Structures are given as C-alpha cells and as structure tokens.
Amino acid sequence: GYNKVDPTTKTITIGVEGNVINFYYTKKNDLSYVVNYYEENTTNKIADSKVVTNQKYKDEIIEEAINIAGYNKVEPTTKTITIGTEENIINFYYTKRTDLSYVVNYYEENTTTKVAESKTVNGQTYLSSVTENAIDIPGYNKSGESTQSITIGVSGNEIIFYYTKKTDLSYIVRYL
C-alpha cells in the first residue's frame, strides 16, 4: 500500500550513538474499486459496473446503491469500504419489482374506439411474460391475433385486440 520515497538506499558509518536510518514512504494513490449491481441471489448484472480509479490506500469510501428501472434495492443500500491493495469490491443487490400492471384493450379495428371495457391486471413482476386471449364480444368478430404475449416493463404494458362489426347478422320480419 505504499511507495518508496527516494533515496531508497542509505549508508551510515556505525558510531557510538545515533545509528539510525530512516526511509520514507507515501501511500499509493493509483488504486481502484469496483461497484457491482446484481439481481439478488444471482451473479446476473442488471447494470454496468462502476470502476473508480486514482484512489488512495486506506481511504474510506462510501457508496450508495443506484436506482435501476424495474428493480427494488435490497438493504443495505449504503456500503463502506477501506481501500486496500487487493480487490476493492462493493456489491449491491436488487429484486424485481412486483407492483407493476398491464392493460388489455378491446378496440374496433383501425380505431381506438372501445368495444368492451379494458381489463387491468395488477401485481405483475418486472420482465415476466404474460399471455392474454381475445374475449368474445357480441356483435363483433375478432380481427388479427386472438392470443398475444408481452414482457412486463416498468411502463407501457398494453395488449390490444381488434374487432370488426359482424356483417353476417340477419333479422326476421313478422307480419301478424
């Protein structure tokens, strides 16, 4: 953890007293530390590691966990290390958010006119996959895909099914 200061070699003549040689050192200031961001109980990095260079030996470093979209920080969210000569690593852990939602909309084809009430599903986990099937709506035919899947993100989680008005309907006229 230290660098030698010149001179690094000295010579003395042994006398009756004062036989002392002093060498001087400075703390290394070319050390570094790394901060990693992992999903809890894994080695899956969910953000790029942070590398901080030009650190001084025995300096105390305090780091705080960063915000990562779709994840919650796991305690402790602040960590302290003392810079050493070996690997200086701080690991923060995160869990996927489970408070997300998605919406299923049922629209008339080529419009945003609703043909049925939207469906909202809460309690979804970040990056999980969900699949929905188009519902039957009286007076309408399903148009396009009748099954759709999405991966839950932080926002914008929407599935849209389109419908066309039925044209094969008939009626009866009775003369009484």
C-alpha positions as CSV (number, residue, x, y, z in Angstrom):
1,G,0.0,0.0,0.0
2,Y,3.0,2.3,0.0
3,N,5.5,3.7,-2.5
4,K,9.2,4.2,-1.6
5,V,10.5,7.8,-1.5
6,D,14.0,8.4,-2.8
7,P,16.6,7.8,-1.6
8,T,15.8,4.1,-1.2
9,T,19.3,3.2,-0.3
10,K,21.4,4.9,2.5
11,T,24.8,4.2,4.0
12,I,26.0,5.1,7.5
13,T,29.1,4.6,9.5
14,I,28.4,2.9,12.8
15,G,29.3,5.2,15.7
16,V,28.8,5.2,19.4
17,E,25.3,6.6,19.1
18,G,22.8,7.8,16.5
19,N,22.9,4.7,14.4
20,V,19.6,5.3,12.7
21,I,18.5,5.0,9.1
22,N,15.1,6.4,8.1
23,F,13.3,5.5,4.9
24,Y,10.1,7.4,3.9
25,Y,7.1,6.2,2.1
26,T,3.9,7.7,0.6
27,K,0.5,6.0,0.4
28,K,-0.3,4.6,-3.1
29,N,-2.8,6.7,-4.9
30,D,-3.2,4.6,-8.0
31,L,-5.7,2.1,-6.6
32,S,-9.2,1.5,-7.7
33,Y,-12.5,0.0,-6.6
34,V,-15.5,-1.6,-8.4
35,V,-19.2,-1.3,-7.6
36,N,-21.4,-4.1,-9.0
37,Y,-25.2,-4.3,-9.3
38,Y,-26.7,-7.8,-9.1
39,E,-30.1,-9.4,-9.0
40,E,-30.4,-10.9,-5.5
41,N,-29.1,-14.5,-5.1
42,T,-27.5,-14.4,-8.6
43,T,-24.5,-13.2,-10.4
44,N,-26.7,-11.6,-13.1
45,K,-25.5,-8.0,-13.5
46,I,-28.5,-5.6,-14.0
47,A,-26.4,-2.5,-14.6
48,D,-22.9,-1.8,-15.8
49,S,-20.3,-2.0,-13.0
50,K,-18.8,1.3,-11.8
51,V,-15.0,1.5,-11.7
52,V,-13.4,4.3,-9.7
53,T,-9.7,4.9,-10.2
54,N,-7.0,7.0,-8.5
55,Q,-7.9,6.0,-5.0
56,K,-5.5,6.3,-2.1
57,Y,-4.5,3.4,0.2
58,K,-6.6,3.2,3.4
59,D,-9.1,5.9,2.3
60,E,-12.6,5.2,3.4
61,I,-15.2,5.1,0.5
62,I,-18.9,5.3,0.9
63,E,-21.2,4.2,-2.0
64,E,-25.0,4.2,-2.4
65,A,-27.0,1.8,-4.5
66,I,-28.2,3.4,-7.7
67,N,-31.8,3.4,-8.9
68,I,-32.4,0.8,-11.6
69,A,-35.7,0.8,-13.5
70,G,-37.8,-2.3,-12.7
71,Y,-35.9,-3.2,-9.6
72,N,-36.0,-2.5,-5.8
73,K,-32.9,-2.1,-3.8
74,V,-32.1,-4.7,-1.1
75,E,-30.8,-3.4,2.2
76,P,-28.2,-2.2,3.0
77,T,-28.3,0.5,0.3
78,T,-25.2,2.3,1.5
79,K,-21.9,0.5,1.9
80,T,-18.4,1.5,3.1
81,I,-15.0,0.0,2.3
82,T,-11.4,0.9,3.1
83,I,-9.2,0.9,0.1
84,G,-6.7,-1.9,0.2
85,T,-4.1,-3.3,-2.2
86,E,-6.2,-6.3,-3.2
87,E,-9.6,-6.2,-5.0
88,N,-11.8,-3.4,-3.6
89,I,-15.3,-4.5,-4.5
90,I,-18.7,-3.3,-3.4
91,N,-21.8,-5.4,-4.4
92,F,-25.3,-4.1,-4.3
93,Y,-28.3,-6.4,-4.7
94,Y,-31.8,-5.9,-6.1
95,T,-35.1,-7.7,-6.5
96,K,-37.5,-7.4,-9.4
97,R,-40.5,-5.1,-8.9
98,T,-43.8,-6.9,-8.3
99,D,-46.1,-3.9,-8.2
100,L,-46.5,-3.4,-12.0
101,S,-49.6,-3.9,-14.1
102,Y,-50.8,-4.3,-17.7
103,V,-53.9,-3.3,-19.5
104,V,-55.8,-5.2,-22.2
105,N,-57.8,-3.0,-24.6
106,Y,-60.5,-4.1,-27.0
107,Y,-60.9,-1.7,-29.9
108,E,-62.8,-1.6,-33.1
109,E,-60.3,-2.2,-36.0
110,N,-58.3,0.8,-37.1
111,T,-59.6,3.0,-34.2
112,T,-59.3,3.5,-30.5
113,T,-63.0,3.1,-30.0
114,K,-63.6,0.6,-27.2
115,V,-65.9,-2.3,-27.9
116,A,-65.6,-3.6,-24.4
117,E,-64.3,-2.4,-21.1
118,S,-60.5,-2.5,-20.7
119,K,-59.0,-5.1,-18.3
120,T,-56.3,-4.1,-15.9
121,V,-54.1,-6.8,-14.2
122,N,-52.1,-5.6,-11.2
123,G,-49.4,-7.4,-9.1
124,Q,-47.1,-8.2,-12.1
125,T,-43.4,-8.9,-11.8
126,Y,-40.8,-7.0,-13.9
127,L,-39.6,-8.9,-17.0
128,S,-42.2,-11.7,-16.5
129,S,-44.2,-12.8,-19.6
130,V,-48.0,-12.7,-19.7
131,T,-50.4,-14.1,-22.3
132,E,-53.9,-12.9,-22.9
133,N,-56.7,-14.2,-25.2
134,A,-59.1,-12.0,-27.1
135,I,-62.6,-12.2,-25.5
136,D,-65.8,-12.9,-27.4
137,I,-67.8,-9.7,-27.8
138,P,-71.5,-9.9,-29.0
139,G,-71.9,-8.2,-32.4
140,Y,-68.1,-8.3,-33.2
141,N,-65.6,-10.7,-34.8
142,K,-62.0,-10.9,-33.6
143,S,-59.6,-9.4,-36.1
144,G,-56.0,-10.3,-36.2
145,E,-54.3,-12.3,-33.4
146,S,-56.5,-13.8,-30.8
147,T,-53.6,-14.5,-28.4
148,Q,-50.9,-12.1,-27.5
149,S,-48.0,-12.1,-25.1
150,I,-45.9,-9.3,-23.7
151,T,-42.9,-9.0,-21.3
152,I,-43.7,-6.7,-18.3
153,G,-41.8,-3.5,-18.4
154,V,-41.8,-0.5,-16.0
155,S,-44.5,1.2,-18.1
156,G,-46.4,0.9,-21.3
157,N,-47.6,-2.6,-20.7
158,E,-50.6,-2.9,-23.1
159,I,-52.2,-5.6,-25.1
160,I,-54.6,-4.5,-27.8
161,F,-57.1,-6.8,-29.5
162,Y,-59.0,-5.5,-32.6
163,Y,-62.6,-6.4,-33.7
164,T,-64.8,-5.8,-36.7
165,K,-68.5,-5.4,-36.6
166,K,-70.3,-8.6,-37.7
167,T,-71.8,-8.4,-41.2
168,D,-73.4,-11.8,-41.2
169,L,-76.3,-10.8,-39.0
170,S,-79.9,-11.2,-40.1
171,Y,-83.3,-10.3,-38.8
172,I,-86.8,-11.6,-39.3
173,V,-89.8,-9.5,-40.2
174,R,-93.1,-11.0,-39.0
175,Y,-96.5,-9.8,-40.1
176,L,-99.0,-10.5,-37.5
